[in-house]
Amino acid sequence: MIDINIIRENPDKVKEALKRKLYEVDFSQFLKWDKQRKELLLLTESNKAEQNRLSKTVPQVKKEGGNVNEIFAKVKELGAKNKDLEEKLAILEKNIFDFVAALPNIPDDDLLGGGKENNKPIRSYLEKPKFDFKFKDHVELCESLGLIDFERGAKIAGRGSWVYTNLGAQLEWALINFFISEHLKDGYMFLLPPHLLNEQSGFVAGQFPKFKEDVFWLENVEPKRFLLPTAETALVNYHRDEILSYDELPKKYFAYTPCYRKEAGSYRTEERGTIRGYQFNKVEMVQYTTQENSDAAFEEMVNKAERLLQKLGLHYQLSKLAAGDISHSMARTYDIEVWIPSIGIYKEVSSVSNARDYQARRGMIRYRDKESGKTKFAHTLNGSGLATSRVFPALLEQLQQSDGSVKIPECLQPFMGGLKVLKPIK
């Protein structure tokens, strides 16, 4: 949530910043509500002060033999007026809250405006693989190597679903185990959060109210719950409504979860196989940190996600996203995009994002400043580390060999029982 004082002080600047994010907003109604709210607050405070003043005169009036009924009547009248004013105030405050809650985060100043056409590649790792043989796409490889059963996956769950089989299941689990082991080495705490989350968790993460219909909701369940679309939604709520000490920060967490999303892939070549589905596996990193350490935390998480792909020996590029292509609740995002040879494009396998204090304001996640002792809102950051549904096909395609086999990266071999090559099944 944007700091309401920033809007009050310079609404035009906020409007222009959000326009870079392709979000149009008119603050005129908000400013009217805010002005009315201040006026009502002053009036209610004035009435309360008058009530208190009158109440204090009662003993003296009684002592002098005066009539206190008029005082009681006036106090009662002021109380009735305040009740009416407070009802109006509650409506105004709800209008203001709902308005601000719907606003996206302000993008960082250094981001280009506009959509994905203005995303900027920063660096890449390795060269694009070149093949001196007719290479296969990941769907063909999955079938010839016996790694994934797409047909039976669709049979038991519908289109956009699949079943990892035999060495395919082992390879998927090897990727997850490799990611987990790397994050543990780097001092991140491993969490296994619930997959069914309450509505407040979606709000704090910034996915609600705008994207409320984009998640899977449980029917006939109270209170309402939804399937987590990413572990970030759970992890950024872990310290909701808490005040952390300065010395506790940064808090570094990661979680493994399946992720559930409504929009699965189409039959287009670039969305075949495991590229897009209703359910996929992901290891997610989240940090809670201070304002002054926010940028350093971001760079650390970007480098961590890159190292995973480097150890897998895969070609990728790192892209700085334009303001209009970053998500609703984020201030900046770098995408790590792996090369898929069969479709000749890069696909995002990790988005590392900084929400600044946007999520912390929504969740009242604060820390006590070491010098002043005052509370400040924490900064929250998240990054995939990594999502497997695109790493899996990229690995198969980039590391395939002329005989139809696929080399297993050295870092995965310990998790594959020492196996070094996936060979076609007979």
C-alpha positions as CSV (number, residue, x, y, z in Angstrom):
1,M,0.0,0.0,0.0
2,I,1.3,3.4,-0.9
3,D,2.0,5.8,2.0
4,I,-1.1,8.0,2.1
5,N,1.1,11.0,3.0
6,I,2.9,10.8,-0.3
7,I,-0.4,11.1,-2.1
8,R,-1.5,14.1,0.1
9,E,1.8,15.9,-0.4
10,N,2.2,15.4,-4.2
11,P,-0.7,13.7,-5.9
12,D,0.5,14.8,-9.4
13,K,3.9,13.2,-8.9
14,V,2.2,9.9,-7.8
15,K,-0.1,10.1,-10.8
16,E,2.8,10.5,-13.2
17,A,4.7,7.7,-11.5
18,L,1.8,5.3,-11.8
19,K,1.3,6.3,-15.4
20,R,4.7,4.8,-16.1
21,K,3.2,1.6,-14.8
22,L,0.4,2.0,-17.3
23,Y,-2.1,2.8,-14.5
24,E,-4.3,5.8,-14.8
25,V,-5.6,7.4,-11.6
26,D,-7.6,10.5,-10.7
27,F,-7.0,11.7,-7.1
28,S,-9.7,14.4,-7.1
29,Q,-12.3,12.3,-5.3
30,F,-9.7,10.9,-2.9
31,L,-8.6,14.4,-2.0
32,K,-12.2,15.5,-1.3
33,W,-12.7,12.5,1.0
34,D,-9.5,13.2,2.8
35,K,-10.4,16.9,3.3
36,Q,-13.9,15.9,4.6
37,R,-12.3,13.3,6.9
38,K,-10.0,16.0,8.5
39,E,-13.0,18.3,8.9
40,L,-15.0,15.6,10.6
41,L,-12.1,14.6,12.9
42,L,-11.7,18.2,14.0
43,L,-15.4,18.6,14.7
44,T,-15.7,15.3,16.7
45,E,-12.6,16.3,18.7
46,S,-14.1,19.8,19.3
47,N,-17.4,18.2,20.5
48,K,-15.6,15.8,22.8
49,A,-13.6,18.6,24.3
50,E,-16.8,20.6,24.9
51,Q,-18.4,17.5,26.5
52,N,-15.5,17.1,28.8
53,R,-15.5,20.8,29.7
54,L,-19.3,20.7,30.5
55,S,-19.0,17.5,32.5
56,K,-16.3,19.1,34.7
57,T,-18.6,22.0,35.6
58,V,-21.3,19.7,37.0
59,P,-19.8,19.5,40.6
60,Q,-19.4,23.2,40.8
61,V,-23.0,23.9,39.5
62,K,-24.4,21.4,42.0
63,K,-22.4,23.0,44.8
64,E,-23.9,26.3,43.9
65,G,-27.4,24.9,43.7
66,G,-27.7,25.3,40.0
67,N,-29.6,23.2,37.5
68,V,-27.4,20.5,36.0
69,N,-30.1,19.1,33.7
70,E,-29.3,21.6,31.0
71,I,-25.7,20.5,31.1
72,F,-26.6,16.8,30.9
73,A,-28.9,17.6,28.0
74,K,-26.2,19.5,26.1
75,V,-23.7,16.7,26.8
76,K,-26.2,14.2,25.4
77,E,-26.9,16.3,22.4
78,L,-23.1,16.6,21.6
79,G,-22.8,12.8,22.0
80,A,-25.6,12.2,19.5
81,K,-24.0,14.6,17.0
82,N,-20.7,12.7,17.4
83,K,-22.3,9.4,16.9
84,D,-23.6,10.7,13.6
85,L,-20.3,12.2,12.7
86,E,-18.4,9.0,13.5
87,E,-20.7,7.0,11.2
88,K,-20.0,9.4,8.4
89,L,-16.3,9.3,9.3
90,A,-16.3,5.4,9.1
91,I,-17.8,5.6,5.6
92,L,-15.2,8.1,4.5
93,E,-12.3,6.1,6.0
94,K,-13.5,3.0,4.3
95,N,-13.7,4.8,1.0
96,I,-10.2,6.2,1.4
97,F,-8.8,2.8,2.5
98,D,-10.4,0.9,-0.4
99,F,-9.2,3.6,-2.9
100,V,-5.6,3.4,-1.7
101,A,-5.6,-0.4,-1.3
102,A,-6.5,-0.7,-5.0
103,L,-3.5,1.4,-6.1
104,P,-0.4,-0.4,-7.4
105,N,3.0,0.2,-6.0
106,I,5.0,3.1,-7.2
107,P,7.8,2.0,-9.6
108,D,11.4,2.9,-8.8
109,D,12.6,6.1,-10.5
110,D,15.2,4.3,-12.7
111,L,12.7,2.1,-14.5
112,L,11.6,2.8,-18.0
113,G,7.9,3.4,-18.4
114,G,5.7,1.3,-20.7
115,G,5.2,-2.4,-21.1
116,K,7.4,-5.4,-21.9
117,E,8.6,-3.8,-25.2
118,N,10.8,-1.6,-22.9
119,N,12.3,-4.5,-20.9
120,K,16.1,-4.3,-21.1
121,P,18.4,-7.3,-21.1
122,I,21.4,-6.6,-18.7
123,R,23.6,-9.6,-19.1
124,S,23.6,-13.2,-20.2
125,Y,25.4,-16.5,-19.3
126,L,27.0,-18.8,-21.8
127,E,26.2,-18.8,-25.5
128,K,23.0,-20.1,-27.1
129,P,23.5,-23.9,-27.6
130,K,24.1,-24.9,-31.2
131,F,23.3,-28.4,-32.5
132,D,24.9,-30.2,-35.4
133,F,22.0,-32.7,-35.4
134,K,18.2,-32.5,-35.7
135,F,17.4,-31.6,-32.1
136,K,14.1,-32.5,-30.3
137,D,11.8,-30.3,-28.3
138,H,11.1,-31.0,-24.7
139,V,7.8,-32.7,-25.3
140,E,9.5,-35.2,-27.7
141,L,12.3,-35.7,-25.2
142,C,9.9,-36.3,-22.3
143,E,8.2,-39.0,-24.3
144,S,11.3,-40.7,-25.7
145,L,13.0,-40.6,-22.3
146,G,9.9,-41.7,-20.4
147,L,9.9,-38.6,-18.1
148,I,6.4,-37.2,-18.3
149,D,3.0,-38.7,-19.2
150,F,1.0,-35.9,-20.6
151,E,-1.8,-38.0,-21.9
152,R,-2.7,-39.6,-18.5
153,G,-2.1,-36.3,-16.8
154,A,-4.8,-34.8,-18.9
155,K,-7.0,-37.8,-18.3
156,I,-7.0,-37.6,-14.5
157,A,-6.9,-33.8,-14.1
158,G,-7.7,-32.2,-17.5
159,R,-5.7,-30.2,-20.0
160,G,-2.8,-28.2,-18.5
161,S,-1.8,-31.1,-16.2
162,W,0.9,-33.8,-16.4
163,V,2.4,-36.7,-14.4
164,Y,6.1,-36.9,-13.8
165,T,7.1,-40.6,-14.2
166,N,10.1,-42.6,-13.1
167,L,13.4,-40.7,-13.9
168,G,11.3,-37.7,-14.7
169,A,9.9,-37.6,-11.2
170,Q,13.4,-38.1,-9.9
171,L,14.8,-35.3,-12.0
172,E,12.1,-32.9,-10.9
173,W,12.8,-33.8,-7.3
174,A,16.5,-33.5,-7.9
175,L,16.0,-29.9,-9.1
176,I,14.0,-29.1,-6.0
177,N,16.5,-30.8,-3.7
178,F,19.4,-28.9,-5.4
179,F,17.7,-25.6,-4.9
180,I,16.9,-26.3,-1.3
181,S,20.5,-27.4,-0.5
182,E,21.9,-24.2,-2.1
183,H,19.5,-21.9,-0.1
184,L,20.4,-23.7,3.1
185,K,24.1,-23.2,2.4
186,D,23.4,-19.4,2.0
187,G,21.7,-19.2,5.5
188,Y,18.1,-19.0,4.5
189,M,15.6,-20.7,6.8
190,F,13.5,-23.5,5.2
191,L,9.7,-23.2,5.7
192,L,6.9,-25.4,4.5
193,P,3.8,-23.2,4.6
194,P,0.1,-24.2,4.3
195,H,-1.3,-24.2,0.7
196,L,-4.7,-23.0,1.8
197,L,-4.5,-19.3,2.7
198,N,-7.0,-16.9,4.2
199,E,-8.2,-13.8,2.4
200,Q,-6.0,-11.4,4.4
201,S,-2.9,-13.2,3.1
202,G,-3.9,-12.3,-0.5
203,F,-4.5,-8.7,0.5
204,V,-1.2,-8.2,2.3
205,A,0.7,-9.7,-0.7
206,G,-1.0,-7.2,-2.9
207,Q,-2.8,-9.8,-5.1
208,F,-6.2,-8.7,-3.7
209,P,-8.4,-7.0,-4.4
210,K,-7.3,-6.5,-8.1
211,F,-6.5,-10.2,-8.8
212,K,-9.0,-11.8,-6.5
213,E,-10.6,-13.8,-9.3
214,D,-7.3,-15.1,-10.6
215,V,-6.8,-17.7,-7.8
216,F,-8.6,-21.0,-7.0
217,W,-11.1,-20.4,-4.2
218,L,-12.5,-23.2,-2.0
219,E,-16.3,-23.5,-2.2
220,N,-18.6,-23.8,0.8
221,V,-15.8,-23.1,3.3
222,E,-15.9,-20.4,6.0
223,P,-13.8,-18.4,6.5
224,K,-12.9,-18.1,2.8
225,R,-9.7,-19.8,1.7
226,F,-7.8,-20.0,-1.6
227,L,-4.9,-22.1,-3.0
228,L,-1.6,-20.3,-2.9
229,P,-0.5,-19.1,-6.4
230,T,3.1,-18.8,-5.1
231,A,4.8,-19.4,-1.8
232,E,5.5,-15.6,-1.7
233,T,1.9,-15.1,-0.7
234,A,2.4,-17.1,2.5
235,L,6.0,-16.0,3.3
236,V,5.3,-12.3,3.2
237,N,2.5,-12.9,5.7
238,Y,4.7,-14.8,8.1
239,H,5.4,-11.7,10.2
240,R,2.1,-10.0,9.6
241,D,1.1,-7.7,12.5
242,E,4.5,-8.0,14.2
243,I,7.2,-5.6,15.3
244,L,10.7,-7.0,14.7
245,S,13.8,-5.8,16.3
246,Y,16.5,-4.2,14.2
247,D,19.0,-6.9,15.1
248,E,16.7,-9.6,13.8
249,L,16.9,-8.2,10.2
250,P,17.3,-9.3,7.6
251,K,15.0,-12.3,7.9
252,K,15.7,-14.7,5.1
253,Y,13.3,-17.5,4.2
254,F,12.6,-20.0,1.5
255,A,9.8,-22.5,0.9
256,Y,9.1,-25.3,-1.5
257,T,5.4,-25.5,-2.6
258,P,3.4,-26.5,-5.6
259,C,1.8,-23.3,-7.1
260,Y,-1.7,-23.2,-8.4
261,R,-2.9,-20.8,-11.0
262,K,-6.1,-20.5,-13.1
263,E,-4.5,-19.7,-16.4
264,A,-2.8,-22.7,-18.0
265,G,-1.1,-22.9,-21.3
266,S,-2.6,-23.0,-24.8
267,Y,-1.8,-25.4,-27.6
268,R,0.7,-22.8,-28.9
269,T,4.2,-24.2,-29.4
270,E,5.6,-21.8,-26.8
271,E,3.2,-23.1,-24.1
272,R,3.3,-26.8,-24.8
273,G,4.5,-29.4,-22.3
274,T,5.3,-28.0,-18.8
275,I,5.9,-24.4,-20.0
276,R,2.5,-23.4,-18.5
277,G,0.1,-25.4,-16.4
278,Y,-2.4,-25.2,-13.6
279,Q,0.1,-26.6,-11.1
280,F,3.9,-26.4,-11.0
281,N,6.7,-26.7,-8.4
282,K,8.7,-23.8,-7.2
283,V,11.2,-22.9,-4.5
284,E,10.6,-19.3,-3.4
285,M,12.9,-16.9,-1.5
286,V,11.7,-14.0,0.6
287,Q,13.6,-11.4,2.7
288,Y,12.4,-8.9,5.3
289,T,14.9,-6.1,5.6
290,T,15.4,-2.4,6.5
291,Q,15.1,0.5,4.1
292,E,18.8,1.1,4.0
293,N,19.6,-2.5,3.1
294,S,16.8,-3.0,0.6
295,D,18.9,-2.5,-2.6
296,A,21.7,-4.8,-1.4
297,A,19.2,-7.5,-0.5
298,F,17.8,-7.2,-4.0
299,E,21.2,-7.7,-5.7
300,E,21.9,-10.6,-3.4
301,M,18.7,-12.4,-4.4
302,V,19.3,-11.8,-8.1
303,N,22.8,-13.2,-7.9
304,K,21.5,-16.2,-5.9
305,A,18.9,-17.1,-8.6
306,E,21.5,-16.6,-11.4
307,R,24.0,-18.9,-9.6
308,L,21.5,-21.8,-9.7
309,L,21.2,-21.6,-13.5
310,Q,25.0,-21.2,-13.8
311,K,25.6,-24.4,-11.8
312,L,23.0,-26.2,-14.0
313,G,25.1,-25.0,-17.0
314,L,22.2,-23.4,-18.8
315,H,22.2,-20.3,-21.1
316,Y,20.0,-17.5,-19.8
317,Q,19.6,-13.7,-19.8
318,L,18.9,-11.3,-17.0
319,S,16.3,-8.6,-17.9
320,K,15.4,-5.4,-16.1
321,L,11.6,-5.0,-16.5
322,A,9.9,-1.8,-17.5
323,A,7.5,-0.2,-15.0
324,G,4.5,-1.4,-16.9
325,D,5.6,-5.0,-16.9
326,I,6.3,-5.5,-13.2
327,S,3.5,-6.9,-11.0
328,H,0.9,-4.8,-9.2
329,S,2.6,-4.8,-5.8
330,M,6.3,-4.5,-6.8
331,A,8.5,-1.4,-7.2
332,R,11.2,-3.2,-9.3
333,T,11.7,-6.6,-10.9
334,Y,14.5,-8.4,-12.7
335,D,13.6,-11.5,-14.7
336,I,16.0,-14.4,-15.2
337,E,15.0,-15.9,-18.5
338,V,16.2,-19.3,-19.7
339,W,16.6,-20.1,-23.4
340,I,14.2,-22.7,-24.9
341,P,15.9,-23.8,-28.2
342,S,12.8,-25.4,-29.8
343,I,10.8,-22.2,-29.7
344,G,13.7,-19.8,-30.0
345,I,12.7,-17.6,-27.2
346,Y,13.6,-16.9,-23.5
347,K,11.2,-17.9,-20.8
348,E,11.2,-16.5,-17.3
349,V,12.2,-19.0,-14.6
350,S,12.7,-16.4,-11.8
351,S,11.4,-13.0,-11.0
352,V,13.3,-11.2,-8.3
353,S,11.3,-8.3,-7.0
354,N,11.4,-5.6,-4.4
355,A,8.1,-4.4,-2.9
356,R,9.8,-1.7,-0.8
357,D,7.3,-1.1,2.1
358,Y,4.2,-1.7,0.0
359,Q,3.4,-5.1,1.4
360,A,4.6,-4.3,4.9
361,R,2.1,-1.4,5.1
362,R,-0.7,-3.7,4.2
363,G,0.4,-6.2,6.8
364,M,1.6,-3.9,9.5
365,I,5.0,-5.5,9.4
366,R,7.4,-3.2,11.2
367,Y,10.8,-3.1,13.0
368,R,12.1,-0.9,15.7
369,D,14.8,1.4,14.6
370,K,18.1,0.9,16.4
371,E,18.9,4.6,16.8
372,S,15.6,6.2,17.4
373,G,13.6,3.3,18.8
374,K,10.7,4.3,16.6
375,T,8.9,1.7,14.4
376,K,9.4,1.7,10.7
377,F,7.8,-0.4,8.0
378,A,10.0,-3.3,6.8
379,H,10.9,-3.8,3.2
380,T,9.9,-7.2,1.6
381,L,11.6,-8.8,-1.4
382,N,10.9,-12.1,-3.2
383,G,12.4,-14.2,-5.8
384,S,11.9,-17.6,-7.4
385,G,14.8,-19.9,-6.6
386,L,13.7,-21.5,-9.0
387,A,10.4,-22.5,-10.7
388,T,11.0,-26.0,-12.2
389,S,8.3,-26.0,-15.0
390,R,10.6,-24.1,-17.4
391,V,14.0,-25.2,-16.0
392,F,13.0,-28.8,-16.7
393,P,12.3,-28.3,-20.4
394,A,15.3,-25.9,-20.8
395,L,17.6,-28.5,-19.2
396,L,16.3,-31.3,-21.5
397,E,16.6,-29.2,-24.7
398,Q,19.9,-27.4,-24.0
399,L,21.7,-30.5,-22.7
400,Q,20.4,-33.1,-25.3
401,Q,22.9,-35.1,-27.3
402,S,22.9,-36.5,-30.8
403,D,21.9,-40.0,-29.7
404,G,18.7,-38.7,-28.1
405,S,20.1,-38.8,-24.5
406,V,20.4,-35.8,-22.1
407,K,23.3,-35.0,-19.9
408,I,22.5,-34.6,-16.2
409,P,24.2,-31.5,-14.7
410,E,26.9,-32.4,-12.2
411,C,25.2,-30.6,-9.4
412,L,22.1,-32.8,-9.8
413,Q,23.9,-36.1,-10.0
414,P,24.1,-36.7,-6.2
415,F,20.3,-36.3,-6.1
416,M,19.9,-38.8,-9.0
417,G,21.8,-41.6,-7.4
418,G,25.0,-40.8,-9.4
419,L,23.2,-41.1,-12.8
420,K,25.0,-38.9,-15.4
421,V,22.9,-39.4,-18.5
422,L,19.2,-39.9,-19.3
423,K,18.9,-42.4,-22.1
424,P,15.9,-43.1,-24.4
425,I,13.7,-46.0,-23.3
426,K,13.5,-49.0,-25.6
